[in-house]
Structure formats: structure tokens, C-alpha cells
Amino acid sequence: MVQDTTILLHLGTHKTGTTTLQQSFAAARQALRSRDVVFLGPGNSYPHLYSAFLTDPMIFPWNRLSGLTVDQIRDRDRKAMNELAAALDRNRGKTIILSNEYLAMLPPEQMTALRDFLSPHGQVHAVYVYRELHSWLGSNTQQMVKAGLSSRGTSFATGLKRVGDFPLKVAQVFGRENSTFLRFEDLIREGVADTFLGHFNLPTLTEIGCTEQIANTAVSGPAVSALMVYNRDFPTGHADRDPQQVARLMALPGEKYRAAALRPNDIRAYSAMRDKVQAELGLRLAPPEALPLLPHPRLIRLRRMAERMKRRLLRL
């Protein structure tokens, strides 16, 4: 292991400022390098770092949409990892930042293989950014719908993994002492990139005269609903998907999109997971009573019956 090299491996997760971090570090690349901080990446996810460690590369939607065969993907990923190893060797003695928000989705065995690939090149420190559950559900739904990859809201189970299963897995693979967990709501208070760098006592963008690149603006609730309908017939990859129509739907005005309220069973599962990650990892998450609770199914039925009766009375 190269003891004087630190590799900060940013594993995501989605919708926690990852694009802002990647674009900001890319824009400030030369200024950071002058301070011995090297960002390896093009301003988005480091190419093929996730795909290269998948047992089946076709579970990755962008691989399926690439038009490449499994063998072609394997060859592409092998070349990318050889190039990465060479870049790591060229930057020995520096702090190296790698970022790919898909990495947190790797199973423990494949995440361990990634760790072992990087370890000969420096001390690997994992960085995972988490976000309040309900806020993340709404933001991820928007992102998936905008990308044409979904026609429904992000499930509670998916969100619970991001605040529970994923950080626990990161700590398991890299060790608690080599894992840092940052809260999205804290990052955006002082700037995502500056807070990230400052946490590791690295020069911030502000200190080196650079500015943060804000990315991924939100769309309205009506826009999300319209895109869900459109994506059912014309998902990404469909020959008749019309970029101009997508742009028109994304521009629909209205109030901010918010994820649906949670069921009582969901709240209980969240509460148990929250207790676990607080005790083991020190994660700070909202108390269960702060999350929006879906009314009891019987109350929902009564409300619907009342609305139907109201409409009938109005027609009389």
C-alpha cells in the first residue's frame, strides 16, 4: 500500500449533491491539483467504475441501453480500470477523489473487490452522503422520471436502503474508521463541495477562488405526474421518445413535487432502522413522528365516499 496517498472514494448516494460535487471538482480541477488534491473524473460519475465490478453488467440500465454486448462491456470496463490504475500511480503522494454515485448499490462482495482494487494505490477512505428519507424519496422520484427510467414513485423500500442498509454495508466493507457519513442537509447549508473538502481538512473551493456548480434543478409536481404517464408508453430507449415533448412536460408549472405519505408499517420499519444506524454509525435522521403518515385505509375510503356523495348532490 502507498501510505502517503489518500483515496477519497465517494460512493453516492443518488440525489445527495453528487452531480454538484462532480461538476464543481471538475471545474476546479487545476486549482485543486495545485494544492495536491486530484479529482479523477469528467464532471460526472467516474466512467465504468460501477459496471466493472458487477457480476452481471446488464443489471445496470445504462449498459442495457448502450447497445453493447456483455463481452464488449467487459472489454470496455477492463480498459477503463487499467487506465484508472495508471492514473492512480501517476498521482502518488496526493489526495485523490473518485466519485460514482452507483457504487453504494454494489453487493458487499463486489464492493470488497473494488476496495481491494484500490488499496494497493493508497489508503482508501469511503465517503457516503445520506439524506432525510422522505426528502430523498421525492427527489429520487423526480430524477428517475426525468431520465425516463420510471413511471411511478420511488418505493419506501428503496429509500430505506439509502438511509440504512447502504451505510451499514459501507462500514462493514471499509471499516468504521475508514468510513465517513455526511448528511446532505448539512452539506447544502455551507455548500456541498466546500463542506466535503473541509471535512477532510482540504482547501475549499472558496479558499482557492472557485465557485460551486449547482446542478439538477427540481421540476413541479404536475411535471412529474405528466412524465410518469409519458414514460409508460415512451421510456428512455424507445424509438418514439420525443426530447421536445419531454422538455415541454418538464417545464409544466406548479407546486414542488412531494413524495407520498408513508404507511404505519413503513414508519415502524424506519424507526427500527433509524435506531440501528444512530447507534452503530452516528447517523442523524428525523424522528419517526416527523414523517408524513398516510391516513388509515378506512378513513381514506370514507373520504372517497364523501367526495362521491358530494358530487352527486351537486348534480341534483
Residue pairs with C-beta under 8 A, 6 or more apart in sequence:
1 119
1 120
1 122
1 123
2 92
2 93
2 120
2 121
2 122
2 123
3 123
4 92
4 93
5 88
5 91
5 92
5 93
5 94
5 95
5 96
5 121
5 122
5 123
6 94
6 95
6 96
6 122
6 123
6 125
7 88
7 96
7 98
7 118
7 121
7 122
7 123
7 124
7 125
8 95
8 96
8 97
8 98
8 125
8 127
8 200
9 98
9 103
9 114
9 118
9 124
9 125
9 126
9 127
10 18
10 21
10 97
10 98
10 99
10 100
10 101
10 127
10 128
10 129
10 196
11 100
11 101
11 103
11 104
11 126
11 127
11 128
11 170
12 18
12 100
12 101
12 102
12 103
12 104
12 105
12 128
12 129
13 101
13 104
13 128
13 129
13 130
13 131
13 162
13 166
14 101
14 140
14 143
14 162
15 131
15 136
15 139
15 140
15 143
15 216
16 101
16 129
16 130
16 131
16 136
16 184
16 187
17 129
17 184
17 187
17 188
17 192
18 45
18 99
18 101
18 129
19 44
19 215
19 216
20 192
20 193
20 212
20 213
20 214
20 215
20 216
21 99
21 192
21 193
21 196
22 41
22 43
22 44
22 45
22 99
23 43
23 44
23 213
23 215
24 192
24 193
24 205
24 210
24 211
24 212
24 213
25 32
25 39
25 41
25 43
25 97
25 99
25 193
26 39
26 41
26 42
26 43
27 43
27 210
27 211
27 213
28 39
28 193
28 205
28 208
28 210
29 39
31 208
31 209
31 210
32 38
32 39
32 203
32 208
34 208
35 202
35 203
35 208
36 93
36 94
36 95
37 94
37 95
37 97
37 197
37 202
37 203
38 91
38 94
38 95
38 96
38 97
39 96
39 97
39 99
40 46
40 84
40 87
40 88
40 91
40 96
40 97
40 98
41 97
41 98
41 99
45 99
45 100
45 101
45 102
46 84
46 98
46 99
46 100
47 80
48 76
48 77
48 80
48 81
49 80
49 81
49 84
49 98
49 100
49 102
49 103
49 114
50 60
50 100
50 102
50 103
50 105
50 106
51 57
51 60
51 63
51 73
51 77
52 77
52 78
52 80
52 81
53 106
53 110
53 111
53 113
53 114
53 117
54 60
54 106
54 110
55 107
55 110
57 63
57 70
57 73
57 74
57 77
58 64
58 70
58 73
60 102
61 149
61 236
63 73
64 237
65 236
65 237
66 73
68 76
81 117
85 117
85 121
88 96
88 118
88 121
88 122
89 121
92 121
92 122
95 200
95 202
96 122
98 118
103 111
103 114
104 128
104 162
104 166
104 169
104 170
105 166
106 114
108 169
108 172
108 173
111 169
111 170
111 173
112 173
115 124
115 173
115 174
118 124
123 178
124 174
124 178
125 174
125 178
125 179
125 180
126 170
126 173
126 174
126 178
126 179
126 180
127 179
127 180
127 182
127 196
128 166
128 167
128 170
128 179
128 180
128 181
128 182
129 181
129 182
129 183
129 184
129 187
130 162
130 163
130 166
130 167
130 181
130 182
130 183
130 184
130 283
130 285
131 139
131 162
131 163
131 183
131 184
131 185
132 163
132 184
132 185
132 285
132 286
133 159
133 160
133 162
133 163
133 270
133 285
133 286
133 291
134 159
134 259
134 262
134 286
134 291
134 292
135 185
136 159
136 162
136 163
136 184
137 153
137 154
137 156
137 158
137 159
137 259
138 257
138 258
138 259
139 218
140 154
140 158
140 159
141 150
141 153
141 154
141 224
141 257
141 259
142 218
142 219
142 224
142 257
143 216
144 150
144 154
145 151
145 224
145 227
145 228
145 231
146 219
146 227
146 250
147 236
148 227
148 231
148 234
148 235
148 236
148 237
148 241
148 246
149 231
149 235
149 236
150 228
150 231
151 228
151 229
151 231
151 232
151 235
152 228
153 259
153 260
154 259
156 262
156 263
156 266
156 269
160 266
160 269
160 270
160 273
163 270
163 273
163 274
163 277
163 283
163 285
164 273
164 274
164 276
164 277
167 179
167 181
167 277
167 281
167 283
168 276
168 277
168 280
168 281
170 179
170 181
171 179
171 280
171 281
176 281
179 281
180 199
180 200
181 281
181 282
181 283
182 195
182 196
182 199
183 283
183 284
186 195
187 195
187 196
189 195
190 198
191 204
191 205
191 206
191 212
192 212
193 204
193 205
193 212
194 204
194 205
194 206
194 212
197 203
197 204
197 205
198 204
205 211
205 212
218 256
218 257
219 227
219 250
219 251
219 252
219 257
220 252
220 253
220 254
220 255
220 256
220 257
221 254
221 255
221 256
221 257
221 258
222 252
222 253
222 254
223 249
223 250
223 251
223 252
223 254
223 257
224 257
226 249
226 252
227 246
227 249
227 250
230 245
230 246
230 249
234 240
234 241
234 242
235 241
260 294
261 292
261 293
261 294
261 295
262 270
262 291
262 292
262 293
262 294
263 293
263 294
264 293
264 294
267 288
267 291
267 293
268 288
270 288
270 291
271 288
274 283
274 285
274 287
274 288
277 283
277 285
278 284
278 285
294 300
295 303
